[in-house]
Amino acid sequence: MSNDATWQRFFTSTDLAGLEELKTAALQTIDSLSSIGDAPRSSLLPAELHAAVRDLEVCPEEGISLAQVLDEFGSVVWANGVVPGDPRCVAHLHPPTLLPSVVTELAIAATNQSMDSWDQAPVATEVELHLMSWLASTLGFGANGTGIMTSGGTASNVLGMTLARAAAANRLGVDVGKSGLPPEARTWRILCSNQAHFSIQRAAAQLGLGREAVVTVATTPSGAMDLDALDQALEKLIREGLEPIAMVGTAGTTDLGVIDPLLGIAECAERHGSWFHIDAAVAGSFILSNTLASRLAGIERADSVTIDFHKLWWQPFNASALVVSSEDVFDLLRVRSAYLDRGDELEGMVNLVGRSLDTSRRFDAAKVMTSLRTVGKSNLAAMVERCVALASYAGECIERTNGLELVATPTSVMCVFDAPGHSADDLRRVQQHLLASGEMVLGRTEIHGRAALKFTFMNPSTSEAQIDGLVEKILKTLLVLSD
Ligand SMILES: Cc1ncc(COP(=O)(O)O)c(C=O)c1O
């Protein structure tokens, strides 16, 4: 039988020798990134990627050297991904990442604090709570505002809807976590705009309400929720004996980046006693900018808000948060467990498991905080403003380009356009050709049934000239492929 020393070398250690080994391995990992080329993605096709990856033995009988593993990962894996920071990588809300977060990821993994209980994460719990208090107060919540980190906007929206459902049951004196849905749940409805993210529907499905419990409200031509349509939808629900348990405003829709009239929805939710949730996964960081923050007026009146740090806050995945108006709200979720959260701990030993749908959870708050502290609010605000300005510039560029047409005037970081006289299939071929050749990772979507191409600007260092180049390339490809 092997002794300890055989395996010890595989572990991270924070003694001096261990840290030296970590440094060496970290430098090798960094070197392995040098195989990433100067393109938004490699031009390898699916079959070639499949073959290259299948050549890597997953778990060899005898391990192989870390240097070799890292080297192979560099040439097979890192070299063949997409490069979110490349100015030609403009399809999704997929950001380049801030350096302080990337290096903090190493410390998060090396120290492996688990956020479920205080005894596994004493100082990490304080860091997450500190970050959440700052976020809640930045959004305009009162002193009791707090939140919890989650794995993404989808998870934050599901958690927000879980709280809304629990609050509705609580009003009937029912603990939904304990007894399940009361008969009245058949009448419960969630209202959001027809541009809201699909995770709201997914939440309704998971919560036993069903996707049909989500009532989608019409939008104005700009893509924002139409408040008259909201009133009409509510009148109809009430006439039918249905109960609006939640209203969801979107602050930055996925395709057009449009912000719903949050104040109007807040008033409506208050009138009807509904939970008010805001999905600010996309535009939440507008709050940092003196010129953009006013667009989020009303956010401070929400019961819960989704913020995605892994979008326009430039964090590596995963980094999202659900912000709530008061920590008491989490009592609706709480499940005690003898091994993790007994409730008899010393004063101040908070077990965050009671606020989350996860049990073990990463210390993602650490990387968010090292970045925010390093970059600072004014730089972050300027970066968000620059991305918005780039989308605006792209809009002007499309407008002066014969052969392309804007679907909507950009107001956020996206620019959506099509090519009059060309079919949806032509647009598909352009986007697929540019992706397959590795020349551009371009977005493709549908707005009110109209096929469209989409830029999403997540890199504030992109130049106007690079945007001119993207538009030119798309036009050329369209002409060549439609011949
Ligand atoms: C408005 C909105 N909400 C939620 C999400 C889901 O976020 P995530 O991918 O972090 O789960 C997205 C994703 O783009 C989004 O655009």
The ligand as an SDF file (V2000), in Angstrom:
LIG
                    3D

 16 16  0  0  0  0  0  0  0  0999 V2000
  -32.4360   39.0160  -19.2900 C   0  0  0  0  0  0  0  0  0  0  0  0
  -31.7410   37.7460  -18.9290 C   0  0  0  0  0  0  0  0  0  0  0  0
  -32.0610   37.1210  -17.7930 N   0  0  0  0  0  0  0  0  0  0  0  0
  -31.4990   35.9640  -17.4260 C   0  0  0  0  0  0  0  0  0  0  0  0
  -30.5420   35.3780  -18.2150 C   0  0  0  0  0  0  0  0  0  0  0  0
  -29.9370   34.0610  -17.8140 C   0  0  0  0  0  0  0  0  0  0  0  0
  -28.6740   34.2830  -17.3060 O   0  0  0  0  0  0  0  0  0  0  0  0
  -27.6480   33.0800  -17.0900 P   0  0  0  0  0  0  0  0  0  0  0  0
  -27.1850   32.7070  -18.4530 O   0  0  0  0  0  0  0  0  0  0  0  0
  -26.6100   33.6850  -16.2310 O   0  0  0  0  0  0  0  0  0  0  0  0
  -28.3920   31.9650  -16.4300 O   0  0  0  0  0  0  0  0  0  0  0  0
  -30.1530   35.9810  -19.4160 C   0  0  0  0  0  0  0  0  0  0  0  0
  -29.1460   35.3660  -20.2850 C   0  0  0  0  0  0  0  0  0  0  0  0
  -28.6980   35.9220  -21.2290 O   0  0  0  0  0  0  0  0  0  0  0  0
  -30.7720   37.1940  -19.7840 C   0  0  0  0  0  0  0  0  0  0  0  0
  -30.4640   37.8040  -20.9300 O   0  0  0  0  0  0  0  0  0  0  0  0
  1  2  1  0
  2  3  1  0
  2 15  2  0
  3  4  2  0
  4  5  1  0
  5  6  1  0
  5 12  2  0
  6  7  1  0
  7  8  1  0
  8  9  2  0
  8 10  1  0
  8 11  1  0
 12 13  1  0
 12 15  1  0
 13 14  2  0
 15 16  1  0
M  END
$$$$
